[in-house]
Amino acid sequence: MRVVTVAFNPGEELERFLASLAAATARRLVVVIADNGTEHDVVTAAAQRHGARVVGDGTNLGYGAGANLAAADLEEDWIVVANPDLVWKPGSLDALIDAGLANPAAGCLGPLLLNPDGTVYPSGR
């Protein structure tokens, strides 16, 4: 599985995002960060701490183009595109992939998103 995120002047949320991925899945995980404009050292240092790869030179390509760049050489069976302000719950990526395996006709899946206070965020509008 590949997790792709686009970083544009990330703060501490990128570090939390990356740290939370370890418990989110027991599957083989490749993490690619598109650097879409930031102090490059911030993204590179976070990526190195968590075994992620950085693509891009800090030019703001836009979210979609950044995500496409990070997914460009995809070899994995699954791709997850996520904002870097997410914090993954333990097992959450495994549950998402399991849902995809149980529903092979699904073209796109989305997780239940929670606000910091635990209420459901109205996604999939």
N, C-alpha and C positions, 0 to 999 in steps of 0.2 A: 504494500500500500504506500502511496505517496501522499504526503500532506504538503500542500502549497499554501503559502501566505505571502501577502504583499506588505512590505514595510515602508511607510512614509512617515518619517520623523517619529519613530516609535519611542515610547517611554518605557516604563517598567513592565507594561503589559506584554511586550514581546518576550521578556524573560519569563514571566508567569505562564504564557502560552506554551513556550518550549518546555519548561519544567513539567508542566502538567501532562504532556504527551506520553511520557514514560509509563504512567499508570493507566493510560487510556486504551492501550492495546497490548496484547501478548504477541501479535503478529509482527513480522518483519516490517520495519518502518523506515522510509526515506523521507526526510524533511528538506524542502527547498524553499528558501526565502528570496523573493524578488526585492532587491533594494531599489525602491522607487523614489529615493530622495531623502537622505539623512546624512549624518556624520557616518561615513562608511565604517569607521572603526567600531561604532556601537553595534551595528548589525553583525559585522564580522566576529566580534568578540563573543556575542551571544550565541551565534551559530557554532563557533568553536567549542564553547562550553557544553553544548548539547548535541554535538555531532551532526549538525545541519550543514547544508551547502548553500552558498549565496550566489545568485546570478544577478547580472545587471551592474551598472557602473554608478548608480545613484541618480541617473536621469529619470525624471518623472514621466513614465510612459503612459500613465493612467492605470486604473485598477485592472481592467480586463487584459490589456496588453502585458502588464506585469505578471498576472496569473498565467497567461499563455506562455510567456517566456520561461517561467518556472516549471511548466508542464511539458516543455518542448521535446525533450528526449525521453518521454515516458516509456518505461519498460514494465512497470508494475501493472497488476490487474485492476487495481482500484486507485482512484484519485479523489482526494478530499481537498476542496478549496475552502479556506476558512480565514476570517479576519484575525489579525494577531491580538485582538483584545479579548478573545475567548479564553476561558479556563476549562480544560477538559476534565470531566469527572472520571474516576477510575472505571475502566471497562466500557466507556461510552463509544469509542471508535469500534471496538469489537461488536457491540450491540448494533451499530449502524451497518457494518459489513454483514453481520448475520441477517439483518433485515433484507439486505440486498440479495443475499444468497437464497433466502426463503421466497423472494419475489423476483425471479429472473427477468420478468417482463418490464420491471421498473427501469426507467432511463435515468432517473435522478432521485436521490433520497435526501431528506433533510432531518436533522435531529430536533428534539424538543429543546428549545432555548429558554433558559431561566435568567431572570434579572438577578442582580446581586442579593436581593432580599428573598430570593427563592420563588417569586411569582413567575408565572409563565409569560414569556415575551411573545407578542402576537406576530410570529413569523409566517412565511408562506402566504402572504396576503395577495 
